[in-house]
């Protein structure tokens, strides 16, 4: 009987134990209610508790208690108890006795009060959890308000620890909670910093300044031993949620580049475990150092998006590795590894972002380029990057090499050649304009277009005196070349080529030919590309002046059409246009008039200056293209800014000012902000708060830099403006601003491109970058150049292999694999953009 009774007792005890644990599980998310004595007697040293002292439950308090109860489970995950203390009516203690005390919640650690929270600050579960953790981690999470504080904190941690910087618009938001939860877990590994200052978020480069959203940045300070170097900051592109932050911090803690020496199928990294792809850059012993630098460059660009591994071909004997330079392994189980041959690192980034499907690059219409941090500082490079998958019809442009260059120049009357570098952003932007010009000139007799990649053929470019990129030259059979120096747009280049095909100056022999020339009948097919024709009139005995004019015409070829008349009856033309010889006649077709100008100075350069001066308008519309011409006059500007065209009354008033006697000392002009939007930026530089348009301003760029605004309450008339100018001359007006007199220099020194191109690197080498004037890099270039002879011998044995020139690791990958295609084999698609 006793054993049977013991069995029943054991069974009953087991049931009681199960019931207890089930009840405990049900009550885990239930708000614990205690009396004041029970609560204070239950406090344990070091254990945190959030408590609310309650007496009468009003509707407002009831809503707060509902949110407090909902937060029990979340806070218990962090070892924080949540308690409601029921105060007795007769209790007059500190927490129960005062009415305002009942409108607060209290955070204790043991029996030490840490923080009081107004109940209206704990408006939901997110606010409760965020504020509670923020108070507990007050010494671990730094709150800052200025960029200087962040920089000082980064400097103090360089070489020791990394910084996790978070911006949240307000305390108590879901994003604030996510950051605090991450700080609770990772606070010992990284220094967390928090701000709610929108100005600080803008200072560190927040993309959306109009509608600031919560953002997180990882500041890589542990890798920076030198206090003079800044900490690199990597933004978190996902939304601020707890799981996203956890994944992000795991990725930030992973090695930048993982070096592997085994079959890619067997490799596993934290990136693959977190569902991100892994990019293998294939290397070998001979090029290990440069390949590692390229891998690090790629890794920084893809940080948080994909992992990068450096795989040695020497350690893994797979035939496929010899035919490719990049491998991609995705996290999808069973997915095959993709082995690819890519030209540059931009294609690796595109590959990771899903723009390369299988082994072919396809356009992703929904791609956002704003996440690419490498290009945002350069508008030209950004435009090239945005259009990098645009296929250009390069079949209209012949590719020239060292062997074909000279022969090609003799094949047509006019050969146009673009000298460029395939890796340089401005060159690639110019190449797009060049292709559009080729399309416009398709079928035109006597003009052919070609290109030379100076990175492949530096000797050709040096022999043609190419010292900068890009450069366009037009070659004529048996004549010297013309160099294009204008804007890099399609219309400007097309105009130059059209006008360059006209021999200048055109030699005229009869008065009838002169009349046809001045009326535009000569070369009428090119009349749309120029509005003014210049004719030089000389007596046959004026040999020196005539020869100077011919030289000036050659110097202006491509920009101005010039004609020459030097017959015995030149005096007839001189009397007709009331001008002494030698002289210039300018036929302005837009205004239907012919102006005559005597040539007092008769050297070629003086004639060029005279023609250029005469081509300037009396009252010009200032644009980006013509601004340098008018600034070269070094005159003060009386400029009218308008948002659109000028009405007839204002135009006549301004023309009267421009043509007025004694007004040659300044330039009267105007700017249409719709045609030239950059003018709005000019106005912001001139005036902190730009006055309403139209706005007349006096700008003295070349003497003092003072800017004055014409009174907005006066109408723009010649009388009012002249009276205002007299006040300026007398010093009675106060300038709106004074421009800096610093020289307008390039932001960075120029590259020595030709020195960079001297070294031919061995096969499989990822190209080396040379910094601006760095002696170490120049020494490295000299060391590499010693290997030229070996490479050239290998080229003779293997004519299909192409030796590439020096290139920045971060751009060109062609050196990492053998070139399987000869130079003359046309590509199937345009891979230079």
ZIZISUL-V717315 format. One record per run of one state. SS is the DSSP state (a for helix, b for strand, c for the rest). FROM is the first residue (numbers start at 1). TO is the last residue. Records with the same first field share a line. If there is no record, write none. Layout:
SS=FROM-TO / FROM-TO
//
This chain:
c=1-1 / 28-31 / 43-47 / 55-58 / 71-71 / 77-79 / 87-99 / 110-111 / 122-124 / 137-140 / 144-146 / 158-162 / 168-173 / 187-190 / 196-197 / 204-214 / 221-231 / 236-241 / 254-257 / 261-263 / 267-269 / 274-276 / 284-284 / 302-305 / 313-318 / 323-325 / 330-337 / 341-343 / 353-355 / 358-359 / 362-368 / 372-378 / 387-393 / 397-397 / 400-404 / 410-413 / 421-424 / 441-446 / 454-457 / 464-470 / 477-481 / 485-489 / 501-505 / 509-510 / 520-523 / 530-531 / 538-542 / 556-560 / 566-569 / 577-582 / 589-592 / 599-603 / 616-620 / 622-626 / 632-635 / 643-647 / 660-662 / 673-677 / 687-694 / 700-705 / 710-717 / 731-736 / 739-752 / 757-759 / 761-774 / 786-787 / 798-804 / 806-811 / 813-813 / 817-833
a=2-27 / 36-42 / 59-70 / 72-76 / 100-103 / 119-121 / 125-136 / 147-157 / 174-186 / 198-203 / 242-253 / 264-266 / 270-273 / 285-301 / 319-322 / 345-352 / 369-371 / 379-386 / 394-396 / 405-409 / 425-440 / 458-463 / 490-500 / 511-519 / 524-529 / 543-555 / 570-576 / 604-615 / 627-631 / 648-659 / 663-665 / 678-686 / 718-730 / 753-756 / 775-785 / 788-797 / 814-816
b=32-35 / 48-54 / 80-86 / 104-109 / 112-118 / 141-143 / 163-167 / 191-195 / 215-220 / 232-235 / 258-260 / 277-283 / 306-312 / 326-329 / 338-340 / 344-344 / 356-357 / 360-361 / 398-399 / 414-420 / 447-453 / 471-476 / 482-484 / 506-508 / 532-537 / 561-565 / 583-588 / 593-598 / 621-621 / 636-642 / 666-672 / 695-699 / 706-709 / 737-738 / 760-760 / 805-805 / 812-812
//
